[in-house]
């Protein structure tokens, strides 16, 4: 998920501005290290889109992959396209250019796009509801995967005020049909954060059954939240990829859990799958907001965001992964 920059990041930017303003007072020579070593989290980079492009969601339509991201570059929902998951072109248009009066603009993030029928696309997005004023999940439709999408209905799709709201929607398909999965925004107000799911109608515009809770934050490395769920049907059961902890720095990470059925029991991996310390700690800062996709050559990739070395923006990265007996495993070690 995505939120405005924390105060400490604004302080860092102020320090950087002061340094730039005084840089001309005395000449300086670059050190040998600065000429030969890239900064931390920039070595061995797997960045595939060097732009502000947080919380990527991937959709394949024919031979084209579409990536959707949290607001940025003056767009509510950003879109990029690729034919191989590694080379991306960002589109100029905003996929969700208009918001209705019952949505407070300025905080639109964590998009998910699903093709519910041939040529029929549904966008699920997080934004701030006007009344009650909590973050909730809205829904919009389009006939082109690049948009423009138009918000459907006259209210949010999922908006549980008593749970702090709802964010980070994604979808998955079972034998029974399409399902929505999300996280209640409990960390906004000292509540538990549950990743939960409910079936959708065939058109994707309404919930079609009761909500079922899957997992909540209960491990030390998860901090006070779990979020950004990705449910993958696998070997007759399910694997759940999720992000946890503070999105604004190095503690953000990606964990995974598995279950033989949606109703559980869910078993979490004891340690996170991807962290800032992966690959010796020199590649990523706060990786998360993940999605899973398969390239034309059959290689599976985890696509996610990570902060740049100065912790000022989050770009999109791709790591090759494979399935093993313990779940999803990074293959580039």
Residue pairs with C-beta under 8 A, 6 or more apart in sequence:
1 55
1 70
1 109
1 110
1 126
1 167
1 168
1 227
1 228
1 243
1 247
1 289
2 54
2 55
2 70
2 71
2 109
2 110
2 247
2 289
2 314
3 107
3 247
3 248
4 107
5 248
5 312
6 248
6 249
8 248
9 248
9 311
9 312
12 310
12 311
12 312
13 312
16 310
37 43
39 309
40 281
40 282
40 285
40 309
41 276
41 282
41 283
41 284
41 285
41 306
41 307
41 308
41 309
42 282
42 308
42 309
43 282
43 283
44 279
44 282
44 283
45 283
45 317
46 283
46 317
46 318
46 319
46 332
47 306
47 315
47 316
47 317
48 82
48 85
48 86
48 87
48 88
48 303
48 316
48 317
48 318
49 67
49 80
49 88
49 90
49 315
49 316
50 315
51 72
51 73
51 90
51 313
51 315
51 316
52 72
52 73
52 313
52 314
52 315
53 67
53 69
53 70
53 72
53 78
53 80
53 90
53 305
53 314
53 315
53 316
54 69
54 70
54 72
54 109
54 289
54 305
54 314
55 69
55 70
55 109
55 110
55 111
55 168
55 228
55 289
55 305
56 67
56 68
56 69
56 289
56 291
56 303
56 304
56 305
56 316
57 67
57 68
57 69
57 110
57 111
57 112
57 113
57 170
57 291
58 65
58 66
58 67
58 85
58 291
58 292
58 293
58 303
59 65
59 66
59 68
59 113
59 114
59 115
59 121
59 145
60 66
60 293
61 115
61 145
63 83
63 296
64 81
64 82
64 83
64 145
65 81
65 82
65 83
65 84
65 85
65 293
66 79
66 80
66 81
66 113
66 145
66 146
67 79
67 80
67 81
67 82
67 88
67 303
67 316
68 77
68 78
68 79
68 95
68 111
68 112
68 113
68 123
69 77
69 78
69 79
69 80
69 111
69 305
69 316
70 77
70 78
70 108
70 109
70 110
70 111
71 77
71 78
71 106
71 107
71 108
71 109
72 78
73 90
74 94
75 93
75 94
75 95
75 97
76 94
76 95
76 96
76 97
76 99
76 105
76 108
76 125
77 94
77 95
77 96
77 108
77 111
77 123
77 125
77 147
77 149
78 90
78 91
78 94
78 95
79 90
79 91
79 93
79 95
79 146
79 147
80 88
80 89
80 90
80 91
80 316
81 88
81 89
81 91
81 146
82 88
82 89
83 296
84 295
84 296
85 293
85 295
85 301
85 303
85 318
86 295
86 318
88 316
91 146
93 146
93 147
93 148
94 147
94 148
95 111
95 123
95 142
95 146
95 147
95 148
95 149
96 108
96 111
96 123
96 125
96 140
96 147
96 148
96 149
96 151
97 147
97 148
98 148
98 150
98 151
99 105
99 108
99 127
99 151
100 151
100 154
101 130
102 129
102 130
102 131
102 154
102 155
103 127
103 128
103 129
103 130
103 138
103 151
104 127
104 128
104 129
104 130
104 133
105 127
106 128
107 126
107 127
107 128
107 135
108 125
108 126
108 127
109 125
109 126
109 127
109 167
110 125
110 126
110 167
110 168
110 169
110 228
110 289
111 123
111 124
111 125
112 123
112 124
112 125
112 169
112 170
112 171
113 121
113 122
113 123
113 124
113 145
114 121
114 122
114 124
114 171
114 178
114 204
115 121
115 122
115 145
116 122
116 178
116 202
116 203
116 204
117 202
117 203
119 143
120 141
120 143
120 203
121 141
121 142
121 143
121 144
121 145
121 149
122 139
122 140
122 141
122 203
122 204
122 205
123 139
123 140
123 141
123 142
123 147
123 149
124 137
124 138
124 139
124 157
124 169
124 170
124 171
124 180
125 137
125 138
125 139
125 140
125 169
126 135
126 136
126 137
126 138
126 166
126 167
126 168
126 169
127 135
127 136
127 138
128 134
128 135
128 136
129 135
129 136
129 156
129 159
129 165
132 159
132 161
132 165
134 159
134 161
134 164
134 165
134 185
134 188
135 165
135 166
135 167
135 185
135 188
136 156
136 157
136 158
136 159
136 165
136 166
136 167
137 156
137 157
137 158
137 159
137 166
137 167
137 169
137 180
137 182
138 151
138 156
138 157
139 151
139 152
139 153
139 157
139 204
139 205
140 149
140 150
140 151
140 152
141 149
141 150
141 152
141 205
142 148
142 149
142 150
152 205
153 205
157 180
157 205
157 206
157 207
158 166
158 169
158 180
158 182
158 207
159 165
159 166
160 166
160 184
163 184
163 185
163 186
163 191
163 194
164 184
164 185
164 186
164 187
164 188
164 189
164 191
165 184
165 185
165 188
166 182
166 183
166 184
166 185
167 182
167 183
167 185
167 227
168 182
168 183
168 227
168 228
168 229
169 180
169 181
169 182
170 180
170 181
170 182
170 229
170 230
170 231
170 291
171 178
171 179
171 180
171 181
171 200
171 204
172 178
172 179
172 181
172 231
172 232
172 233
173 179
173 233
174 233
174 262
176 199
177 199
177 200
177 202
177 208
178 199
178 200
178 202
178 204
179 197
179 198
179 199
179 200
179 231
180 197
180 198
180 199
180 200
180 207
181 195
181 196
181 197
181 214
181 229
181 231
182 195
182 196
182 197
182 229
183 193
183 194
183 195
183 196
183 225
183 226
183 227
183 228
183 229
184 191
184 193
184 194
184 196
185 193
186 192
186 193
186 194
186 225
187 193
187 224
187 225
192 216
192 217
193 216
193 217
193 224
193 225
193 226
193 227
194 213
194 214
194 215
194 216
195 213
195 214
195 215
195 216
195 226
195 227
195 229
195 240
195 242
196 211
196 212
196 213
196 214
197 211
197 212
197 214
197 231
197 262
198 207
198 208
198 209
198 210
198 211
198 212
199 207
199 208
199 209
200 206
200 207
200 208
201 207
201 208
212 262
212 263
214 229
214 240
214 257
214 259
214 262
214 264
214 266
215 226
215 240
215 242
215 257
215 266
215 268
216 226
217 223
217 224
217 225
217 226
217 244
219 255
219 268
219 270
221 244
221 245
221 251
221 253
221 255
221 271
221 272
222 244
222 245
222 255
223 244
223 245
223 246
223 251
224 245
225 244
225 245
226 242
226 243
226 244
226 255
227 242
227 243
227 244
228 242
228 243
228 288
228 289
228 290
229 240
229 241
229 242
230 240
230 241
230 242
230 290
230 291
230 292
231 238
231 239
231 240
232 238
232 239
232 240
232 241
232 292
234 258
234 323
236 260
237 258
237 259
237 260
237 261
238 258
238 259
238 260
238 261
238 262
239 256
239 257
239 258
239 327
239 328
240 256
240 257
240 258
240 259
240 266
241 254
241 255
241 256
241 273
241 290
241 292
241 302
241 328
242 254
242 255
242 256
242 257
243 252
243 253
243 254
243 255
243 288
243 289
243 290
244 252
244 253
244 254
244 255
244 272
244 288
245 251
245 252
245 253
246 252
246 286
247 286
247 288
247 289
248 286
248 311
249 285
249 286
249 307
249 311
250 276
250 285
250 286
251 276
251 286
252 276
252 286
252 287
252 288
253 272
253 273
253 274
253 275
253 276
253 286
253 287
253 288
254 272
254 273
254 274
254 275
254 287
254 288
254 290
254 302
254 304
255 268
255 269
255 272
255 273
256 268
256 269
256 273
256 327
256 328
257 266
257 267
257 268
257 269
258 266
258 267
258 327
259 265
259 266
259 267
269 326
269 327
273 327
273 328
273 330
274 284
274 287
274 288
274 290
274 302
274 304
274 319
274 330
275 284
275 287
276 284
276 285
276 286
276 287
278 284
278 287
278 330
279 332
279 333
283 306
284 306
284 307
284 317
285 306
285 307
285 308
285 309
285 311
286 306
286 307
286 314
287 304
287 305
287 306
287 317
288 304
288 305
288 306
289 304
289 305
289 314
290 302
290 303
290 304
291 302
291 303
291 304
292 300
292 301
292 302
292 303
292 321
292 328
293 300
293 301
293 303
294 300
294 301
295 301
299 320
300 320
300 321
300 322
300 323
301 318
301 319
301 320
301 321
302 318
302 319
302 321
302 328
302 330
303 316
303 317
303 318
304 316
304 317
304 319
305 314
305 315
305 316
305 317
306 314
306 315
306 317
307 313
307 314
308 314
308 315
319 330
319 331
319 332
320 330
320 331
320 332
321 328
321 329
321 330
321 331
322 328
322 329
322 331
323 329
